[in-house]
């Protein structure tokens, strides 16, 4: 009797183990419902580019190059060394790099510079103070002020400072397209108080972004620049918030068979069925209509409402689109969505799409490794994130026509790796 009970117990364990194994393994099926999620995983950034400014003795100068588009601003900070915590910079919103007509600002822009007080250390007479960088025993040794960033001209501290235009000269050169050269010169040798300009930093940004804010406390990084000419923390902060970012526009999806290429053909010119409008303007409607009315796709649709939103729109970093469909063994899948901070680039799988089943097992999981960044070949590419003819600057479908084929992008510009641009997952049930 005991042996029989033991046998039944062992059989029960075996059956339970077998059931558990079956539960873990996908069950072959002829069809499934799929949910696709498209996520914008680009970082949130404040600056499209940034960099350091070196030590400039009287008579020395430094130039930096950067790309900027209409609506971009330039900000910088560099220490007036013969002081406790003063620095040169434009007004806190920065210097706009294009005029109201979209023309680049060029030439001498020294009139836009101001001498600022970081509000972190009590001022002493310029050029003689014991706690100023040339004479202090060590960094951050002066009396703490606990103030805010203010224009020196509004301080009323009783001290006299040389005129800005006697110390520093700033010029902008437009090198064509989106490229600028910014030059900083120390011309203080002939001023009432010659002074070095200590290491600082610069950044390109949109309206509303600030390196510092008039009337608010200085950051620790700016304090180190303004008191000691130490730009390490300042540059680290800039770098952490600098990089390429972009929304994604509403897109299209299609289910089709192995013999069809419903959205594009690699190496061939756009077929004129709506890909150009999607890739240049973020408008999926024409391509969606072509797919719906044509024979290349058995199913198709638009994804245009961000998850959690009440209406259509782009997805910003951290946002996502989701959509569902039902498909069967033998079906293939593709999608297309515009990378907005470009002229005509879009994300899609290969021309033939991807198989939704493998021997009856439905596709499941992260499929980002199968996606590519494509160039529709319809508009000449500009520097990503700055181009005049890119949609955010009002230039959708208005740039010079390219007349090229649809290819994986290879235009000489630098883009993040695809797995840093987007994440696409598919869930079957």
Secondary structure, DSSP 8 states (H G I E B T S, - for coil): -HHHHHHHHHHHHHHHHHHHHHHHS----SEEEEEEEEEE-----SEEEEEEE--B-TT-EEEEEEE--TT-EEEEEEEESSSSSEEEEE-TT-EESB-TTS-B--EE-GGGEEEEE-SSB----TTT-TTSTTT-SSTT-S-B-----EEGGGT--S-----HHHHEEEEEEE-STTEEEEEEEE-GGGSSS---EEEEEEEEE-TT--SS-TTS---HHHHHHHHH---HHHHHHHHHTBS----B--EEEEEE-TT--SS--TTSB--SSSHHHHHHH---HHHHHHHHHSSS-SEEEEE-S-TT-SS---B-TT-EEEEEEEEETT-EEEEEEEBSSSSSEEEE--TT-EESEETTEE--EE-GGG-EEEE-SSB----TTT-TTSGGGT-TT-S-B---B-EE--SS-----HHHHEEEEEEE-
